[in-house]
Every structure is written in structure tokens, then in C-alpha cells.
């Protein structure tokens, strides 16, 4: 918006007529009020004689961020069907040897953001394969499970695996009443697959959703 007055610290001059001090006070108040109105929410404008809410910052659509990376360590994983011979250390989570086991980890994704990518760093050791699935459960009295995407990893060695994306368009909108998680399944065979961590890539359209 165009302000009524250009901000300056050069007035009033020391030689100004003392009788104009009331005009200068009113001008200063108008300058502050106009500038505060550009950064405060609609229900807390300074120009409103009785705002309905306390002062709160307002960030508009120009605050949108794309390609925000959110990282999750291997510590989020918990045994889902078995906890024998599982190893956690500072670097990785190691799955059990032999048979088929399932592990899952909660993903704290901001509601209103758009998920455009999800990847994992894993290391297959031995004759085995793992499935990595990105899913969510509904937080309702009729709970259900839905899958967003999955990948089957068969190549040996440490690698980055794209579970979803990258660059999915329009992407998956993170919605209320959903609990997101990653589910890993070791598909038998001999080996101790290692999981090092996960990365979600999201777009945030309006930061005002996250600042109260």
C-alpha cells in the first residue's frame, strides 16, 4: 500500500513553530498505524478502534516456500512384529536377520503443506529385499489405512531410494485427522538391512498457517 507520509527522522526541525507539535504527533501516529496495518492480521488492525483479537502477525501468500526439506532420523523406527536382534546406534537402525519383519515410524508433517517427495537411505546386506511404504491412518471413530506410495528395494549396498516423487505434481496435501508414517517390511532372506534416515520434501503455500 502507499503510505500517506514518507518516513523520515528529519522532522520536526528544531526551529519549527511549537504550535505545530500537535500536528507532528498526529502524523507520527498515522505513520505507525499505517505501517502496522500492513503486517497485522485482519482482526487485529491498529486502525480498528476495537480489534477483536490481540495483535498478531500476518504473513501472506508471498511467504510461500517450495522445496522445504524435513529430515527424520532412524530413531523413529519401532519394531512392528518383532524386536529380536534389532540394533540401534548413532548411525543406523539394523533390522533383524532371517524371516519377515515389519517396522514403522511416525512422520510429523505440517497440516496444509504439500508433500512432493519422500526418500530413504538404506543399505541391503545379504540376500534379502525390503519394501518401504509411505502411508497414513485416519484419526476418526472409523479409522482406516491408506497408502500414498511404496518402493521395493532389491539392489545390494547403501543407496538413496525415492519412495514418493521427487517433484510430484500436484503432490499430496497433508490434511487434518491423518497420522502419517513410513512402514518397512523385510522380505525374508538372510541379511541385516540398515536404515539411516528419511527426507520429506514439502511446499508451504502460506506461512500464516503455522504462526499464531
C-alpha positions in Angstrom: 0.0 0.0 0.0 1.0 3.6 -0.5 1.6 5.4 2.8 0.2 8.9 3.5 3.6 10.1 4.6 7.2 9.1 3.8 9.0 8.0 6.9 11.7 10.5 8.0 13.6 11.3 11.1 14.4 14.9 9.9 11.2 16.4 11.3 10.2 18.3 13.3 13.1 20.7 12.9 14.4 22.4 16.0 13.2 25.7 14.5 9.7 24.5 13.9 6.8 26.5 15.4 6.0 24.9 18.8 2.3 25.4 17.9 2.7 22.6 15.3 3.7 19.9 17.7 0.1 18.5 17.8 0.2 18.1 14.0 3.5 16.2 14.3 2.2 13.9 17.0 -0.9 13.0 14.8 1.4 12.5 11.8 3.6 10.1 13.8 0.7 8.1 15.0 -0.7 7.8 11.4 2.7 6.7 10.1 3.0 4.0 12.7 -0.6 2.8 12.4 -0.4 2.5 8.6 2.8 0.5 8.7 1.5 -1.8 11.5 -1.7 -2.5 9.5 0.4 -4.0 6.7 1.8 -6.7 9.0 -1.1 -7.5 11.4 -4.0 -9.9 10.9 -7.4 -8.6 9.7 -9.0 -9.0 13.1 -6.2 -7.0 14.9 -5.6 -4.0 12.7 -4.3 -0.9 14.6 -6.7 1.3 12.6 -9.7 -0.6 14.1 -10.8 1.2 17.2 -11.7 -2.1 19.0 -9.9 -5.0 17.4 -11.4 -8.4 18.2 -8.1 -10.1 18.7 -4.7 -9.2 20.2 -2.0 -8.1 17.8 -0.9 -11.0 15.6 1.5 -11.0 12.7 0.1 -11.8 9.2 2.2 -13.4 6.5 0.6 -13.5 3.1 0.9 -15.8 0.1 4.2 -14.1 -0.8 5.6 -16.1 2.1 5.2 -19.4 0.2 8.2 -21.7 0.4 8.9 -24.6 -2.0 11.2 -27.5 -1.7 11.4 -27.4 2.1 13.3 -30.5 3.3 12.2 -32.2 6.6 14.5 -34.9 7.9 13.7 -37.9 10.1 16.3 -40.0 11.8 16.3 -43.8 12.0 15.3 -43.4 15.7 11.7 -43.0 14.6 11.5 -46.7 13.6 10.0 -49.2 16.0 9.5 -53.0 15.6 6.0 -53.7 14.5 6.1 -57.5 14.5 9.3 -58.5 16.3 12.1 -56.9 18.3 14.7 -59.8 18.4 18.2 -58.9 17.3 17.4 -55.3 16.4 20.2 -52.8 16.7 20.1 -49.0 17.1 23.2 -46.9 17.1 24.1 -43.3 16.3 24.3 -44.0 12.6 21.7 -46.5 11.6 18.8 -48.9 12.6 19.6 -52.5 11.7 16.8 -54.9 11.0 16.5 -58.5 12.3 18.1 -61.4 10.4 16.0 -64.0 8.6 12.3 -64.3 8.2 9.9 -61.4 7.5 9.7 -58.4 9.9 7.9 -55.1 9.8 8.9 -51.7 11.3 7.2 -48.4 11.3 7.9 -44.8 12.2 5.7 -41.7 12.7 6.2 -38.7 10.4 5.3 -35.3 11.8 4.3 -33.4 8.7 2.7 -29.9 8.9 -1.0 -29.8 8.1 -1.7 -27.8 4.9 1.7 -28.4 3.3 2.0 -30.3 0.1 4.3 -33.4 0.0 6.2 -33.6 -3.3 8.9 -36.1 -2.4 9.9 -38.7 0.2 13.1 -40.7 0.2 15.1 -43.1 2.4 18.7 -44.1 2.8 19.1 -47.8 3.2 21.8 -50.5 3.0 20.9 -54.0 1.9 23.3 -56.6 3.3 22.8 -60.2 2.3 20.2 -62.0 0.2 17.1 -60.0 1.1 14.8 -57.2 -0.1 12.7 -54.6 1.7 9.5 -52.7 1.0 9.2 -49.1 2.0 5.7 -47.7 2.1 4.5 -44.1 2.8 1.1 -44.3 4.5 -1.4 -42.6 6.8 -4.1 -43.7 9.3 -7.2 -41.6 9.8 -7.9 -40.1 13.2 -11.6 -40.8 13.3 -14.0 -43.2 15.1 -13.9 -45.3 11.9 -10.1 -45.5 11.4 -8.7 -46.7 8.1 -5.3 -47.0 6.5 -4.3 -45.6 3.1 -1.1 -45.9 1.1 0.4 -42.9 -0.8 3.3 -44.7 -2.4 5.8 -47.6 -2.0 9.0 -49.0 -3.4 10.6 -52.4 -3.3 14.4 -52.3 -2.8 16.4 -55.3 -4.1 19.8 -53.8 -5.1 22.7 -54.5 -2.6 24.7 -51.8 -1.0 23.9 -48.4 0.5 21.6 -46.2 -1.6 19.0 -43.4 -1.7 15.6 -44.7 -2.6 12.7 -42.5 -3.8 9.6 -43.7 -2.2 7.4 -40.8 -3.5 8.5 -38.3 -6.1 10.7 -36.4 -6.4 8.8 -33.5 -7.9 5.3 -35.0 -7.6 2.8 -32.6 -9.1 0.4 -31.5 -7.7 1.7 -33.7 -4.8 -0.1 -34.9 -1.8 -1.8 -32.4 0.5 -1.2 -33.1 4.2 -4.6 -33.0 5.8 -6.1 -32.9 9.3 -7.2 -36.1 11.0 -4.4 -38.0 9.4 -1.4 -39.7 11.1 1.4 -40.2 8.6 4.0 -42.9 8.9 6.6 -45.0 7.0 6.3 -48.8 7.0 9.3 -51.0 6.3 9.0 -54.7 5.6 11.9 -57.1 5.4 11.0 -59.9 3.0 12.8 -62.8 4.4 16.2 -64.0 3.3 19.5 -63.8 5.2 20.8 -60.4 6.0 20.7 -57.3 8.3 19.3 -54.4 6.2 20.3 -51.0 7.7 18.1 -47.8 7.6 19.9 -44.5 8.0 17.0 -42.0 7.8 14.4 -40.3 5.7 13.7 -37.0 4.0 10.4 -35.4 3.1 10.2 -32.5 0.6 7.2 -30.2 1.1 5.8 -27.0 -0.3 4.3 -24.5 2.2 1.9 -22.1 0.5 1.2 -19.7 3.4 3.3 -19.4 6.5 0.5 -17.7 8.4 -1.0 -21.3 8.9 2.0 -22.0 11.1 2.4 -18.7 13.1 -0.2 -17.9 15.7 
